[in-house]
Amino acid sequence: MRLLPIIALLAACSPGPSEDTLVDELRIIAAVAEPPEVLPGETTSVDVLLADPLGAGATVAVWACTPADETSCVEAGSPLAGRLAVGELVDGHFVADLTVNPAWAAFASDEPIPSPLWVLACEPGACPQLDALGDALAAEAPTDAIEELMATPTDWVAELPLTGVTLGAKSLMVSTRDAENRNANPTLTVDGDFTSSAGEELTFEVSVEDDEDESVVEVMGLTTGGGFGLTAFAFLNGQAEMRWYAPDEPSLVRLYAVATDGVGGTAVWTGEATVE
């Protein structure tokens, strides 16, 4: 089980493929909120992208939890619907519609502040906590035990299996800014030849567009086969080059590129490479 922020990997400098970029089990790739900056009481759609190279399927939960203390969230006591979503992975995605607690109006201003979100995905039967969250959501019963469960995922996730479980964190930004002044998600474009021979080295050209004055500084590469040379590639004037090393056997490989702007915005690109 990998416990990582949804996009926070350190760059490596070794030649050849980096093992950290190879996704060989269930793993959260990114969570994209649209819009990424919202008003108190406003709803956003969080699209969770997961890699499932083993094809086992997964149940996914997404929930909001702003720490009140070590065992509770500021959101505790409000209806679960709107701050918790539980469902099945479909075609690599799970989409959750979450509503920011209107109580955020007491703290929100023109300066965006982060509202923490958690994402947990588990292969079937791997996480009884997911069943508990799903049952509580269906019954609309936010008991003290459920509230503590949502507030302390890093405590109990250590007891779960080492494989088939992936936990991540993301920040949704909350402000009172007018819609035209709020942050928007950046966009990524990836160009290159996506057909290679076994073991071949390919270079992809990556472009980013962002409304936050080039606040996107790097793009992360992940793949289900072979590996990228680095875990993160730096942008220069909105351009980057990602070097990918094909696996040694013919296969169809999934490629991912993910970038964040540091203020809640996320861009994701996915593609396939054919190794002959």
C-alpha positions, 0 to 999 in steps of 0.5 A: 500500500502506498501512502502518498499525497496525490501529487507529491513525488520527489525527482530522481536523477539516475539514468534509465527508468525510475522504479518510482514511476512504474505503477504495478498495483492499484494506485491513485493517479490524481484527483481533479476538482472542477471547479478547484476553487469554490464558495462556502456551500458550493458543490464541486465535482472531484474526478478521481483517476486510478490505475488498476493494472491488475484489473481487480476493480476497487471501491473508492471513498472521497471525503472532506475533513478539516481537522478540529482536533486529533480525532474529529473534523470541523465538518462533524455533525453535518449531513454525510451526503455532500461531504462523503461519497463512496462507490465503485471504480468505473473505467479507471474513474470515480466521480464524487460531488462534494459540497463545501460546508456553508460554515466555511463562510465564517473563515473564507475571504478573498484569500483562498484557504485549503479544505482538505479532502481524503481519497481511499481506494481498495480492492474488493474485500481489502478495507472493512472501513470502506464498508462502514463508510458506505453503510453510514452514508446509506443510513445517513448516520454519522456516528462518533466512530464514523467521524473518528474514522474519517478524521484519522485515516493515517492511523488505521490505514497502517493496519490494512493490506500492503497491496490493493490499498491506496490512500491520498490527500488533496486540498480543495480551495475555498474563497469568496472571490468572484467566479471570474477571479477564481483559480481554474485547472491548468491544461496539459498537452502531450505530443510524441510517437507512442509506438516503440520497440521493446526497450526503446527510449522515447521523448514526449513534448509536454505543454502546460497552460495555466492562468496563475502566471506559470505557477505549474513548475513540473509534471509527474510521469507514471506508467504501467510498463517500463518507466520514466527517467525521472519522477518529475520533469521541470517546465521552462516557459510552459514546455517540458520533455518527458523521457520514457523507457519502454518495457523489454517485452511487447505490450500495451502500456498506459501513460499518465502525466499529472501537474498541479499549480500549488493552489488546488488546480490539477491537470491530467493527461492519459495515453497509451503506448504500443510496444512492439 
